[in-house]
Amino acid sequence: MVEVLFALGVVVAVFVGFNIGGSSTGVAFGPAVGSNTLTKFSAAVLMTVFALAGGLLVGPAVVKSLGSDLVATQFSPLISIVVLFFIGTALFLSNVAGVPASTSMTAVGAIAGLGLARGTLNSGLMLEIVSWWLVSPIIAFWVSGVIGRYFYPKLVEWFAVSQSEGSLVDVDSSAGFPWVRLGQNTTPREFVGTVVVIGIGCYMGFSAGASNVANAVAPLVGNGSLDLYPAILLGGAAIGLGAFTIARRTMDTVGNDLTDLPLVAAIVVAAVASTIVTFLSALGIPASFVIIATMSIVGLGWGRATRTTRLSETVQGEAPEVSVGALTADADDAPTVGGQKGTPEPKETEPIGEESGEDLPKASDLFEPATTARVIFLQNIVPSIATVAAYLVFRFLPVA
């Protein structure tokens, strides 16, 4: 019987990791795929490698928090299976809808439901996790706001990406050894921008692995069924499976349907959000990448819009009219996450306070309202489903 429960626990953990891969890959590589910088297959390969690296290097602290610190209840094999089942089912529903869910919030919710039902929830750690969930989006907003106000126009000039005809690089072996050089039509600017977009996707994959591998395997580590690093390898492989299969749908949602976010803005958002998530993972705090990234987008747009007003004028009450559509103000011809546009010619950046706000697009020019509403709804409902379902089962059913 113990062997059967162990096998079933591994199957359910793989199911959870599979759905994490489907959700996280869309968030990490949707911009690169949507801009035709990467194919879906290449994105899946990179996601698998870097998620596993994040899980091995940073993830153990999160595994410990979820597997042994958050609840005092011993994870028996059956309890582990039930908790993982709720996590996996909630994430599966979001992936079927083509929307990336907050895997960390879903996992914490399911485990917290167990702790509430049994009266063994570590309220101190739970308070710490929730506090970081509240503080981290604020940090993301302000960091991105500063970038948007002071640095964004220069970043548009430096990192705009185009897709020229032919290959990005050519390999010349005529000298007896392979020599990599730029493709015939590739400009240095295009090469650097493309490398940055791919590199940021890999960084996001690393941060996703650091935070989310624990969501798939922490209960199995907590009950002693698997040792730490074999469990992380199992979780990383399951995430890779999801990246190659179900992630194709979420990459379409993030890369084509959700927004026409400029690639430069996507790079900033990814860098800010990934850094915060990786930092929290090192502290053992499972973090919600999606919520942090959303607030980063809002902060970046706010900071960009405030360039029309000097700080002294803002202090005196002359606040600008702010819209997240401000992100596209200097990028009318710039490539977007969901578009196929070319690269704008660099132009001189106007000083703060001298830019005009007349050409700032509306927020509806940046987001697809219907898709955005669906994403926001599911981001809130999916963790709630896992929490309530786990609480009801462990409170009223005789699960040993």
C-alpha positions in Angstrom: 0.0 0.0 0.0 2.8 2.4 0.8 4.4 1.8 -2.6 1.1 2.5 -4.3 0.7 5.8 -2.4 4.3 6.7 -3.2 3.8 6.0 -6.9 0.5 7.9 -6.9 2.2 10.9 -5.1 4.9 11.0 -7.8 2.3 11.0 -10.5 0.3 13.8 -8.9 3.6 15.8 -8.4 4.4 15.4 -12.1 0.9 16.6 -12.9 1.4 19.7 -10.8 4.8 20.3 -12.4 3.3 19.8 -15.8 0.8 22.5 -15.2 3.4 24.8 -13.6 5.4 24.5 -16.8 2.4 25.3 -18.9 1.7 28.5 -16.8 5.2 29.7 -16.2 6.6 29.2 -19.7 3.9 31.5 -21.1 4.9 34.3 -18.7 8.6 33.8 -19.3 8.8 33.4 -23.0 5.5 34.7 -24.3 7.1 38.1 -25.3 10.0 36.4 -27.1 7.6 34.0 -29.0 5.1 36.7 -29.7 7.7 38.9 -31.3 9.0 35.9 -33.4 12.4 36.1 -31.6 12.1 32.4 -30.5 10.0 29.4 -31.7 7.8 27.7 -29.2 10.1 24.6 -29.3 13.2 26.7 -28.5 11.4 28.5 -25.7 10.4 25.1 -24.2 14.1 23.9 -24.3 15.3 27.1 -22.6 12.5 27.0 -20.0 13.4 23.4 -19.0 17.1 24.1 -18.6 16.8 27.4 -16.6 13.8 26.4 -14.5 15.8 23.3 -13.4 18.8 25.6 -12.6 16.7 27.9 -10.5 15.2 25.0 -8.6 18.6 23.5 -7.8 20.4 26.7 -6.9 17.7 28.8 -5.1 14.6 26.5 -4.8 15.6 24.5 -1.7 14.7 27.3 0.6 11.2 27.5 -0.8 10.8 23.7 -0.6 11.7 23.9 3.1 9.1 26.6 3.8 6.3 24.8 2.0 7.3 21.2 3.0 7.9 21.6 6.7 7.6 25.2 8.0 4.2 26.5 6.9 2.1 23.8 8.6 3.0 21.6 11.6 0.9 18.8 10.2 3.0 15.9 9.1 2.6 15.3 5.4 1.5 11.7 5.2 1.5 10.1 1.7 -2.3 10.5 1.4 -2.3 14.1 2.6 0.5 15.0 0.2 -1.5 13.4 -2.7 -4.7 15.4 -1.8 -2.8 18.7 -1.5 -0.9 18.2 -4.7 -4.2 17.2 -6.4 -5.8 20.5 -5.5 -2.8 22.5 -6.6 -2.6 20.6 -9.9 -6.4 20.8 -10.6 -6.6 24.5 -10.0 -3.6 25.2 -12.3 -5.0 22.8 -14.9 -8.2 24.8 -15.1 -6.2 28.0 -15.6 -4.1 26.4 -18.3 -7.2 25.0 -20.1 -8.4 28.6 -20.2 -5.0 29.6 -21.6 -4.2 32.0 -18.7 -1.0 31.7 -16.6 -2.0 31.4 -12.9 -0.1 32.3 -9.8 1.4 28.9 -8.9 2.9 30.1 -5.7 -0.4 31.5 -4.4 -2.2 28.4 -5.4 0.3 26.1 -3.6 0.3 28.2 -0.5 -3.5 28.4 -0.5 -3.8 24.6 -0.7 -1.3 24.0 2.1 -2.9 26.8 4.2 -6.3 25.2 3.7 -4.8 22.0 5.3 -3.3 24.0 8.2 -6.5 25.9 8.9 -8.6 22.7 8.9 -6.2 20.9 11.3 -5.3 24.0 13.4 -1.6 23.6 12.6 -1.0 26.6 10.4 2.2 28.5 11.2 0.5 31.9 11.4 3.9 33.8 11.8 5.3 32.4 8.6 1.9 32.8 6.8 1.8 36.5 7.9 5.4 36.9 6.6 4.5 35.4 3.3 1.3 37.6 2.9 3.3 40.7 4.0 5.8 40.1 1.2 2.9 39.5 -1.2 1.6 43.0 -0.3 5.0 44.7 -0.3 6.7 43.2 -3.3 4.1 44.6 -5.9 4.7 48.0 -4.4 8.4 47.7 -4.7 7.9 46.6 -8.3 5.7 49.6 -9.0 8.2 52.1 -7.7 11.3 50.6 -9.2 9.6 50.4 -12.6 8.2 53.9 -12.1 11.7 55.3 -11.6 12.9 53.4 -14.7 10.0 54.7 -16.7 10.5 58.3 -15.7 14.3 58.6 -16.0 15.6 55.7 -18.2 12.9 54.3 -20.5 13.4 56.6 -23.5 17.1 55.7 -23.6 16.3 52.0 -23.3 14.0 52.3 -26.3 16.9 53.7 -28.3 19.3 51.0 -27.1 17.3 47.8 -27.2 14.7 48.1 -29.9 14.5 44.8 -31.9 13.7 44.2 -35.5 13.6 41.0 -37.5 15.7 41.3 -40.7 15.7 38.9 -43.6 18.0 35.8 -43.1 19.5 34.2 -40.1 20.6 36.2 -37.0 24.1 34.7 -37.1 26.2 32.7 -39.6 28.8 30.1 -38.8 31.9 30.2 -41.0 34.1 27.1 -40.9 36.4 28.0 -43.8 39.4 28.7 -41.5 39.3 25.2 -40.0 37.3 26.1 -36.9 33.8 27.5 -36.5 33.6 31.3 -36.4 30.3 32.9 -35.5 29.5 36.2 -37.1 26.4 38.4 -37.7 24.1 37.4 -40.4 24.2 39.2 -43.7 21.4 41.6 -42.9 21.8 41.6 -39.1 22.7 44.9 -37.5 24.6 45.0 -34.1 21.5 46.7 -32.6 19.3 43.8 -33.7 21.7 41.3 -32.4 22.0 42.9 -29.0 18.3 43.5 -28.7 17.5 39.9 -29.6 20.1 38.5 -27.1 18.6 40.7 -24.4 15.0 39.5 -25.1 16.1 35.8 -25.0 18.4 36.4 -21.9 15.5 38.0 -20.0 13.3 35.0 -20.8 16.0 32.7 -19.5 16.3 34.8 -16.3 12.5 34.6 -15.9 12.6 30.8 -16.3 15.3 30.7 -13.6 13.2 32.7 -11.2 10.1 30.6 -12.0 12.1 27.4 -11.2 13.4 29.0 -8.0 10.0 29.8 -6.8 7.7 27.2 -8.3 9.6 23.8 -8.3 8.7 23.7 -4.6 5.0 23.9 -5.4 5.2 20.5 -7.1 7.4 18.5 -4.8 7.4 20.2 -1.3 4.8 17.8 0.2 6.7 14.7 -1.0 9.9 16.1 0.6 7.9 17.0 3.7 6.7 13.4 4.2 10.1 11.9 3.5 9.1 10.1 0.3 11.8 11.9 -1.7 15.0 13.6 -0.8 15.4 17.2 -1.6 17.5 17.2 -4.8 15.9 14.1 -6.5 12.6 15.8 -5.8 13.8 19.0 -7.5 15.0 17.1 -10.5 11.6 15.4 -10.7 9.8 18.8 -10.5 12.1 20.3 -13.1 11.5 17.5 -15.5 7.7 17.8 -15.0 7.9 21.6 -15.7 9.8 20.8 -18.9 7.1 18.4 -19.9 4.5 21.2 -19.5 6.7 23.6 -21.4 6.8 21.4 -24.4 3.0 20.7 -24.4 0.4 22.7 -22.7 2.5 25.9 -22.6 1.9 26.5 -26.3 -1.6 27.8 -25.3 -0.4 30.2 -22.6 2.4 31.4 -24.8 -0.2 32.4 -27.4 -2.2 34.2 -24.7 0.7 36.2 -23.3 2.5 36.6 -26.6 -0.4 37.5 -28.9 -3.8 38.0 -27.2 -3.2 39.8 -24.0 -1.3 43.0 -24.9 0.7 44.9 -27.5 3.2 45.7 -24.8 6.5 47.1 -26.4 9.4 44.6 -26.2 11.5 47.2 -24.3 8.7 47.5 -21.7 8.5 43.7 -21.5 12.2 43.5 -20.9 12.0 46.0 -18.1 9.0 44.3 -16.5 10.7 40.9 -16.7 13.9 42.0 -15.2 12.3 43.8 -12.3 9.8 41.0 -11.5 12.4 38.2 -11.9 14.8 39.9 -9.6 12.2 40.4 -6.9 10.9 36.8 -7.2 14.5 35.3 -7.1 15.3 37.4 -4.0 12.2 36.3 -2.2 12.8 32.7 -3.2 16.3 32.9 -1.6 14.5 34.0 1.6 12.2 31.0 1.3 9.1 33.1 0.4 7.0 31.7 -2.5 6.2 34.8 -4.6 3.5 35.6 -7.2 5.4 36.5 -10.4 2.2 37.5 -12.2 1.0 40.0 -9.7 4.5 41.5 -9.3 4.8 41.8 -13.1 1.4 43.4 -13.4 2.3 46.1 -10.9 5.6 46.6 -12.7 3.7 47.3 -16.0 1.5 49.9 -14.2 4.5 51.5 -12.5 6.4 51.7 -15.8 3.5 53.3 -17.5 3.0 55.8 -14.6 6.7 56.7 -14.6 6.7 57.2 -18.4 3.7 59.4 -18.2 5.1 61.6 -15.5 8.0 62.7 -17.8 5.6 65.4 -19.0 5.8 67.1 -15.6 8.8 68.3 -13.6 9.1 67.0 -10.0 8.7 70.6 -8.7 5.4 70.9 -10.6 4.2 67.6 -9.2 4.9 68.7 -5.6 2.9 71.9 -6.3 -0.1 69.8 -7.3 0.2 69.9 -11.0 0.0 66.2 -11.5 0.0 64.8 -15.1 -2.8 62.7 -16.6 -1.4 59.2 -16.2 -2.1 56.2 -18.5 -0.2 53.0 -18.8 -0.6 53.6 -22.5 2.3 56.0 -22.0 4.6 53.1 -22.5 4.0 53.3 -26.3 4.6 57.1 -26.6 8.1 56.8 -28.0 7.5 53.6 -29.8 4.9 54.1 -32.5 6.9 51.9 -34.9 8.6 49.8 -32.3 8.2 46.0 -32.1 5.6 44.8 -29.6 5.0 41.6 -27.7 2.0 40.8 -29.9 2.9 42.7 -33.1 5.2 42.6 -36.1 6.3 46.2 -36.4 9.7 47.4 -37.4 12.4 49.3 -35.4 12.1 53.1 -35.0 15.0 55.3 -35.9 16.7 56.6 -32.7 15.8 60.1 -31.8 16.9 62.6 -29.2 15.3 62.2 -25.9 13.5 65.2 -24.7 14.2 66.5 -21.1 11.7 65.7 -18.4 9.0 68.3 -18.3 9.3 69.2 -22.0 7.7 66.1 -23.5 4.1 66.5 -24.7 1.4 64.2 -23.4 -0.9 64.8 -26.4 0.3 61.7 -28.2 0.0 59.3 -25.3 -2.3 56.4 -26.3 -5.2 55.3 -24.2 -4.8 52.3 -21.9 -7.0 50.3 -24.3 -4.2 50.7 -26.9 -1.9 48.7 -24.6 -4.3 46.0 -23.3 -7.0 43.9 -24.9 -9.8 44.6 -22.3 -11.7 41.3 -22.6 -8.6 39.1 -22.3 -7.2 41.2 -19.5 -10.4 40.9 -17.5 -10.3 37.1 -17.9 -6.7 37.0 -16.7 -7.4 39.2 -13.6 -10.5 37.1 -12.7 -8.7 33.8 -12.9 -5.6 35.1 -11.1 -7.9 35.7 -8.1 -10.2 32.7 -8.4 -7.7 29.9 -9.0 -5.8 30.2 -5.6 -9.2 30.6 -3.8 -10.4 27.3 -5.4 -7.4 25.5 -4.1 -7.7 27.0 -0.5 -11.4 26.4 -0.1 -11.3 22.9 -1.5 -8.4 21.8 0.6 -10.0 23.3 3.8 -13.3 21.5 3.2 -11.7 18.1 2.5 -9.3 18.2 5.4 -12.0 19.6 7.8 -14.9 17.3 7.0 -13.5 14.2 5.4 -11.4 11.5 7.2 -8.2 12.0 5.4 -5.4 10.5 7.5 
